[in-house]
């Protein structure tokens, strides 16, 4: 009758309980006896939900025992890895079964935590001069790649909110980690050129900053229940919107912003990323043949098959950006030959030829341009960097 003694006599509580939480050994114990007593006296279950969990075991699945010497003390884990990694372990395991813990598992989680933290640190570091009230770019004026990553983040938000709602914390951790890994490997790597070499207040740079601000502002709220200290510390360091509370733990979860969901854009960019995959294979072959060193030493000649001609022609600059090359040009249309790999969904896509980029290396953006040396005031940089300096007020 603990449910009646605890919940029915205290004015600050309510009956039935929102949830009963206990170990799986209590299916025939506390859960069952509480259910029988409540149904007999009140006609209904004393809880709205029941959640059961397994028990902690070592890496070999053995019950922890002092005599065996396989006990891992939580305080020792916190002393070695920090409290955040211990929380991450709770979120990363399948609590419905017996829960393993070992040094190897904790080391993997510490590495996962480091990836998440470093991704957030990069986002924060590139928002140092961004005021969301004054500098944010409207969605309709953002660059396509930035709108693409915001779409992908809405899909992540939907998954994480569902994971919290259904107590699927294991999926929550892996979704969060995979997003941070993918974000760093592609999007953040690609936008470095815009963040570092375009004018501080240019639309290209502000568009990227708008995207990473939106991700940061929502990501901290989503990860706050698990990475409590990390999220709150980052929240305190970033420039917040007017009305934002001083602690992330006083905020609400973000909702999915439907205006940022754009499946037509995703479909278009899936084909562009396939073209990139073909180009990256050719670039690696060129590196092995010693034709180029870095990708920025290269220019790509794209020869799209007819179904891809419009796509490639309208995204030459985007392709140069995502392939990290100095120049992309269009050649004659490509007629698909049997045995080549450049098919996407069964449709001929593109052939790619790699050549050395013409011109000299720009000391500022590291791209090879024929315009390097044409400006007497800045003889070692390209026309794009000269224009960026002029926009920034540097003569």
Residue pairs with C-beta under 8 A, 6 or more apart in sequence:
1 37
2 30
2 34
3 15
3 16
3 17
3 34
3 37
3 38
3 46
3 47
4 15
4 37
4 38
4 41
4 46
6 13
7 13
7 14
7 15
7 16
7 17
7 46
8 15
15 42
15 46
16 38
16 44
16 45
16 46
16 47
16 48
17 46
17 47
17 48
18 47
18 48
18 49
19 47
19 48
19 49
19 50
19 51
20 30
20 31
20 34
20 46
20 47
20 49
20 50
20 51
21 51
21 52
21 53
22 30
22 31
22 52
22 53
23 52
23 53
23 54
23 55
24 52
24 53
24 54
24 55
24 96
26 32
26 52
27 52
31 50
31 52
34 46
34 47
35 45
35 46
37 46
38 44
38 45
38 46
39 45
51 167
52 96
53 95
53 96
53 99
54 95
54 96
54 97
54 98
54 99
55 63
55 98
55 99
56 64
56 98
56 99
56 100
56 101
57 63
57 64
57 98
57 99
57 100
57 101
58 64
58 70
58 72
58 100
58 101
58 102
59 100
59 101
59 102
59 103
59 104
59 105
61 98
61 100
62 68
62 70
64 70
64 71
64 72
65 71
72 101
72 102
74 86
77 85
77 86
77 89
77 106
78 86
80 106
81 106
81 109
81 110
83 229
84 113
84 227
84 228
84 229
84 230
85 106
85 109
85 110
85 113
87 226
87 227
87 228
88 109
88 112
88 113
88 173
88 226
88 227
89 101
89 105
89 106
89 109
90 169
91 169
91 170
91 172
91 173
91 226
92 109
92 112
92 169
92 170
92 173
92 174
93 99
93 100
93 101
93 170
94 170
95 169
95 170
112 173
112 177
113 227
113 230
115 177
115 180
115 181
115 184
116 176
116 177
116 180
116 223
116 227
116 230
117 230
118 184
119 180
119 183
119 184
119 188
120 180
120 216
120 219
120 220
120 230
120 234
122 184
122 188
123 188
123 212
123 215
123 216
123 219
124 216
124 234
124 237
124 238
126 195
126 208
126 209
126 212
127 209
127 212
127 213
127 216
127 238
127 239
129 200
130 206
130 209
130 210
130 213
130 239
131 239
132 210
132 213
132 217
132 239
132 241
133 241
133 242
135 201
135 206
135 209
135 210
136 206
136 210
136 213
137 203
137 206
137 207
137 210
139 147
139 150
139 259
139 260
141 203
141 207
142 150
142 207
142 210
142 211
143 203
143 204
143 207
143 208
144 265
144 269
144 315
144 318
145 187
145 190
145 191
145 269
145 318
145 321
145 322
146 191
146 207
146 208
146 210
146 211
147 211
147 260
147 262
147 265
148 262
148 265
148 266
148 269
149 183
149 187
149 211
149 215
150 211
150 214
150 215
150 257
150 260
151 260
151 261
151 262
151 263
151 265
151 266
152 179
152 266
153 179
153 214
153 215
153 218
153 219
153 260
154 256
154 257
154 258
154 260
154 261
155 261
156 175
156 176
156 179
157 218
157 222
157 254
157 255
157 256
158 256
159 171
159 172
159 175
160 172
160 175
160 176
160 222
161 222
161 253
161 255
161 256
162 168
163 169
163 171
163 172
163 175
164 172
164 225
164 253
169 226
172 226
173 226
176 222
176 223
183 215
186 322
188 212
189 324
190 321
190 322
190 324
191 208
191 212
193 321
193 324
193 365
194 204
194 205
194 207
194 208
194 321
195 205
195 208
195 209
197 364
197 365
197 384
197 385
197 388
198 204
198 205
198 388
199 205
199 387
199 388
199 389
199 391
199 392
200 392
201 391
201 392
202 388
202 391
216 234
216 238
217 238
217 240
217 241
217 254
218 254
220 231
220 234
220 235
220 238
220 248
221 231
221 248
221 251
221 252
221 253
221 254
222 253
222 254
223 230
223 231
224 231
224 232
224 235
224 248
224 249
224 251
228 249
231 248
232 247
232 248
232 249
234 248
235 247
235 248
236 246
236 247
244 251
245 251
268 311
271 308
271 311
271 344
271 349
272 311
272 315
272 318
272 319
272 322
273 322
274 344
274 349
275 302
275 308
275 311
275 312
275 319
275 349
275 350
275 352
276 319
276 322
276 323
278 341
278 342
278 349
278 350
278 351
278 352
279 300
279 302
279 319
279 323
279 325
279 352
280 323
281 341
282 300
282 352
282 353
282 354
283 292
283 295
283 298
283 300
283 323
283 325
283 354
285 354
286 292
286 298
286 354
287 293
291 298
291 354
291 355
291 356
292 298
292 354
292 356
294 366
295 323
295 324
295 325
296 324
296 325
296 326
296 357
296 361
296 366
296 367
296 368
297 326
297 356
297 357
297 361
297 368
298 325
298 326
298 354
298 355
298 356
298 357
299 325
299 326
299 327
299 328
299 329
299 354
299 355
299 356
299 357
299 358
299 368
300 319
300 320
300 323
300 325
300 327
300 328
300 329
300 352
300 353
300 354
300 355
301 329
301 330
301 331
301 352
301 353
301 355
302 312
302 316
302 319
302 328
302 329
302 330
302 331
302 350
302 351
302 352
303 330
303 331
303 332
303 333
303 334
303 350
303 351
303 352
303 353
304 311
304 312
304 313
304 330
304 333
304 334
304 349
304 350
305 333
305 334
305 335
305 336
305 347
305 348
305 349
305 350
306 333
307 347
307 348
307 349
308 348
308 349
308 350
309 333
312 319
312 330
312 350
313 330
316 328
316 329
316 330
317 328
319 328
320 326
320 327
320 328
325 357
326 357
326 359
326 367
326 368
326 369
327 357
327 358
327 368
331 353
334 348
334 350
334 351
336 342
336 343
336 348
340 351
342 348
342 349
342 350
342 351
342 352
343 349
356 368
357 367
357 368
358 368
358 370
359 368
359 369
359 370
359 371
359 372
359 382
360 368
360 369
360 372
360 373
361 367
361 368
361 372
362 368
362 369
362 372
362 380
362 381
362 382
362 384
362 385
363 380
363 381
364 380
364 381
364 382
364 385
365 381
365 382
365 384
365 385
367 382
367 384
369 382
369 383
369 384
371 382
371 383
371 384
371 386
372 379
372 380
372 381
372 382
373 379
373 380
374 383
375 381
375 383
375 386
377 386
377 395
378 385
378 386
378 389
381 389
389 395
